[in-house]
């Protein structure tokens, strides 16, 4: 790749996002700074001399999130405690848009909107990011679960400061760290979609090493002001690692989903490591899903993917949509 192409690639802060994603092109930094003035002190120039923020500094990333959520989604006073995972808003929004496309396949190619669409967010974290975006973009209702009571308390604080959004978001504590759906999905409720950003490391040390690599990569690609690795963007333990890592977590999710095959139309999970896909596909085959999808998502230089599966056949999916989304907004 020649120097011009390298420069062009660096200039594309966000690239190849879903067509409905609100964050196409470069960030409008002046507008974001006007919304959250504290962001200004984290401004730096990238290797091409263009203004950007110090992505190696977790406080800068958090303030960027505050500004994006306020200006694009009307979420005010969003905040997370130091040490919690700070999610990239454009990438999280992409996940939701692709899930909406998935539901549209059973709804005459229209993404269903409105409160009657019920989504389950497994491991919502302190940020409550997926419910906030999903309510704003599609008007869906959410059940958001987590094993960490402190994270749920912070999420509740965000909802209290945004009552217009909070009326469509329920927070539920998962008391059993060995369970995902059990204890959360009630006998008398059904969900149209479930989503999850699973922990992707297999140990605390692996998570720490991954955070160090991330910080080093950020330092190499931006003229960041940070001189020491600050790891509080790495996340809490349950957000970043579990025994067996991402693959074990998703395989457990697949096994549990087979015990409630008609309670959720489409189950889904992010998959950070493409090398895990063959084993995930094999696990889905073992529980005899009716259909599965692997969707590749790209944001700038980063590629991620989601895997979705259903135990309902095409006619059952169509009947589900007709029953639940008949009056859905177009």
C-alpha positions in Angstrom: 0.0 0.0 0.0 1.5 3.4 -1.0 1.7 6.4 1.4 -1.4 8.1 -0.1 -3.6 5.0 0.4 -2.3 4.6 3.9 -3.2 8.3 4.6 -6.6 7.8 3.0 -7.3 4.8 5.2 -6.3 6.7 8.4 -8.5 9.6 7.4 -11.5 7.3 7.4 -12.3 7.4 11.1 -15.3 5.3 10.6 -15.7 3.2 7.5 -18.1 0.7 6.0 -20.8 1.1 8.7 -24.3 -0.1 8.2 -26.3 2.2 5.9 -28.6 3.2 8.7 -25.8 3.9 11.1 -25.8 7.6 12.2 -22.1 7.8 12.3 -21.0 7.8 8.7 -17.9 9.7 7.8 -15.7 11.6 10.1 -16.8 12.9 13.5 -18.1 16.5 13.7 -15.6 17.3 16.4 -16.7 21.0 16.9 -20.3 19.9 17.4 -19.2 17.2 19.8 -17.0 19.6 21.8 -19.9 22.1 22.0 -22.0 19.3 23.5 -19.3 18.1 25.9 -16.7 20.9 26.4 -14.4 18.7 28.4 -13.6 16.7 25.2 -11.6 19.7 23.9 -8.6 19.0 26.2 -8.2 15.6 24.7 -7.8 16.9 21.1 -4.6 15.9 19.3 -3.5 15.7 15.7 -3.2 12.4 13.9 -0.1 11.5 11.9 -1.6 13.4 8.9 -2.0 16.5 11.0 -5.8 16.2 11.2 -7.6 16.9 14.4 -8.8 13.9 16.4 -9.0 12.8 20.0 -6.5 10.8 22.1 -8.1 7.4 21.7 -5.4 5.9 23.9 -6.9 7.8 26.9 -10.0 6.2 28.3 -11.3 9.5 29.6 -11.2 10.9 26.1 -13.2 7.9 24.8 -15.7 8.2 27.6 -16.3 11.9 26.9 -16.6 11.1 23.2 -19.3 8.6 24.0 -21.1 11.2 26.1 -21.0 13.6 23.2 -22.2 11.1 20.6 -25.0 9.8 22.8 -26.2 13.3 23.5 -26.0 14.7 20.0 -27.2 11.7 18.0 -29.5 9.8 20.4 -30.7 12.4 22.9 -29.1 10.5 25.9 -28.1 13.0 28.5 -25.6 12.7 31.3 -24.4 9.2 30.3 -21.5 8.0 32.5 -19.8 4.9 33.6 -17.5 4.3 36.6 -13.7 4.1 36.1 -12.7 0.6 35.3 -15.9 -0.4 33.4 -15.9 -1.3 29.7 -16.4 1.8 27.5 -18.2 0.7 24.4 -17.6 2.2 20.9 -21.0 3.7 20.0 -20.8 3.3 16.2 -19.9 -0.4 16.4 -22.6 -1.1 19.0 -25.1 0.6 16.8 -24.1 -1.5 13.8 -24.9 -4.7 15.8 -28.4 -3.4 16.4 -28.9 -2.4 12.8 -27.9 -5.8 11.5 -30.3 -7.5 14.0 -33.1 -5.2 12.7 -32.3 -6.5 9.2 -32.5 -10.0 10.5 -36.0 -9.4 11.9 -37.0 -7.6 8.6 -36.5 -10.9 6.8 -39.6 -12.2 8.5 -41.5 -8.9 8.2 -41.7 -8.3 4.4 -38.3 -6.7 4.4 -39.3 -4.0 6.9 -37.4 -3.6 10.2 -40.1 -3.8 12.9 -40.3 -0.8 15.1 -42.1 0.1 18.3 -42.6 -1.1 21.9 -44.0 -4.5 20.8 -40.5 -5.6 19.7 -38.9 -7.0 22.8 -35.1 -7.5 22.9 -33.0 -9.2 25.6 -29.5 -7.8 26.3 -27.4 -10.3 28.1 -24.7 -8.6 30.1 -25.7 -5.0 29.6 -23.0 -3.7 31.8 -22.8 -0.3 33.4 -23.2 1.5 30.1 -26.6 0.0 29.1 -25.5 0.9 25.6 -27.6 -1.5 23.5 -30.9 -0.6 25.1 -30.2 3.1 24.9 -29.4 2.9 21.2 -32.2 0.4 20.4 -34.9 2.5 22.0 -33.7 5.6 20.2 -33.2 4.1 16.8 -36.1 1.6 16.7 -38.4 2.3 19.7 -37.9 -1.3 20.9 -38.5 -2.5 24.4 -35.5 -4.1 26.3 -34.8 -6.4 29.1 -31.2 -5.8 30.2 -29.5 -8.3 32.5 -26.2 -8.5 34.3 -24.6 -10.4 37.1 -22.9 -7.3 38.5 -25.3 -5.4 40.8 -23.0 -2.3 40.8 -23.2 -2.2 37.0 -27.0 -2.4 37.1 -27.1 0.4 39.6 -25.1 2.7 37.3 -27.3 1.7 34.4 -30.4 2.6 36.5 -28.8 6.0 37.2 -28.6 6.6 33.4 -32.2 5.6 33.0 -33.3 7.9 35.9 -31.6 10.8 34.1 -33.4 9.9 30.8 -36.9 8.9 31.8 -38.2 9.0 28.3 -35.9 6.1 27.4 -36.1 4.3 30.7 -39.8 3.5 30.4 -38.9 0.9 27.7 -35.9 -0.6 29.5 -36.1 -3.1 32.3 -33.0 -4.0 34.3 -32.7 -7.5 35.8 -30.1 -9.0 38.0 -28.8 -12.5 37.1 -28.2 -14.1 40.5 -26.5 -17.2 39.1 -23.2 -16.5 37.4 -23.4 -19.9 35.7 -26.7 -19.1 33.9 -27.5 -16.8 31.0 -31.2 -17.2 30.1 -32.4 -19.1 33.2 -33.6 -16.8 35.9 -34.0 -14.0 33.4 -36.5 -15.2 30.8 -39.9 -15.7 32.6 -42.3 -18.4 31.7 -44.9 -15.9 30.4 -42.7 -13.8 28.1 -41.1 -14.1 24.7 -38.3 -12.1 23.0 -37.9 -11.2 19.4 -34.1 -11.0 19.6 -31.3 -11.6 22.1 -27.9 -10.0 21.9 -24.7 -10.3 23.8 -21.1 -8.9 23.8 -19.4 -11.9 25.5 -16.2 -11.8 27.5 -13.5 -12.8 25.0 -10.5 -13.6 27.1 -9.9 -16.8 29.0 -8.2 -15.3 32.1 -7.4 -12.0 33.9 -3.8 -12.1 32.7 -4.9 -12.7 29.1 -7.2 -9.7 29.5 -4.5 -7.5 30.8 -2.1 -8.5 28.0 -4.8 -7.7 25.5 -5.4 -4.3 27.0 -1.7 -3.5 26.9 -1.6 -4.5 23.2 -4.6 -2.3 22.5 -2.9 0.7 24.2 0.3 0.1 22.2 -1.5 -0.1 18.9 -3.4 3.1 19.7 -0.2 4.9 20.5 1.3 3.8 17.2 -1.6 5.0 15.1 -2.2 8.4 16.7 0.0 11.2 18.1 -1.6 10.5 21.5 -0.8 12.6 24.5 -0.9 9.7 26.9 2.5 8.4 27.9 1.6 5.6 30.2 -0.8 2.7 29.6 -4.0 3.5 31.5 -6.0 0.3 31.6 -9.3 1.4 33.0 -10.8 1.1 29.5 -10.2 -2.6 29.8 -13.4 -3.4 31.7 -14.4 -5.3 34.8 -13.5 -9.0 35.1 -16.9 -10.4 33.9 -16.9 -8.0 31.0 -13.5 -9.2 29.7 -12.9 -12.7 30.7 -14.4 -16.0 31.7 -13.0 -19.6 32.0 -12.6 -20.8 28.5 -12.9 -17.4 27.0 -15.3 -16.3 24.3 -15.7 -19.7 22.7 -16.7 -21.4 25.9 -19.2 -18.6 26.7 -20.9 -18.8 23.3 -21.1 -22.5 23.4 -22.7 -22.3 26.8 -25.2 -19.8 25.3 -26.0 -22.1 22.5 -26.6 -25.1 24.8 -28.9 -23.0 27.0 -30.8 -21.6 24.0 -31.7 -25.1 23.0 -33.6 -25.4 26.3 -35.9 -22.5 25.4 -36.1 -22.8 21.5 -39.5 -21.1 21.2 -39.0 -18.3 23.7 -36.7 -16.2 21.5 -37.1 -15.8 17.7 -33.4 -15.1 17.0 -30.5 -15.6 19.5 -27.3 -13.8 18.7 -23.8 -13.0 19.9 -20.8 -10.9 18.8 -17.8 -13.0 18.0 -14.5 -11.2 18.3 -12.2 -14.0 17.0 -12.9 -15.4 13.6 -11.0 -18.5 14.5 -13.8 -19.4 16.8 -16.4 -19.6 14.1 -15.9 -23.2 13.0 -16.5 -24.5 16.5 -19.5 -22.2 17.0 -21.0 -23.4 13.8 -20.4 -27.0 14.9 -22.1 -26.3 18.2 -25.1 -24.9 16.4 -25.4 -27.9 14.2 -25.3 -30.2 17.3 -28.3 -28.5 18.8 -30.1 -28.7 15.4 -31.0 -25.0 14.8 -33.3 -24.4 11.9 -31.2 -21.5 10.5 -28.0 -19.6 11.4 -26.4 -16.4 10.1 -22.9 -15.1 10.3 -22.7 -11.4 9.5 -19.4 -9.5 9.0 -19.3 -5.9 10.3 -16.5 -3.4 9.6 -15.6 -0.2 11.3 -12.5 1.5 9.9 -9.6 -0.9 10.3 -11.5 -3.2 12.6 -13.6 -6.2 11.6 -16.0 -7.9 13.8 -18.8 -10.4 13.3 -22.1 -11.6 14.8 -23.6 -15.0 14.8 -27.4 -15.5 15.0 -29.5 -18.6 15.1 -33.1 -19.7 15.4 -35.0 -22.9 16.1 -38.0 -21.8 14.1 -38.5 -22.6 10.5 -39.5 -20.0 7.8 -43.3 -20.4 8.3 -43.0 -20.3 12.0 -40.9 -17.1 11.7 -43.5 -15.5 9.5 -46.3 -16.5 11.9 -44.3 -15.0 14.8 -43.9 -11.7 12.9 -47.6 -11.5 12.0 -48.6 -12.2 15.6 -46.2 -9.8 17.3 -45.5 -7.0 14.8 -48.7 -6.7 12.9 -49.1 -3.1 13.9 -45.3 -2.3 13.8 -44.4 1.1 12.4 -42.9 1.1 8.9 
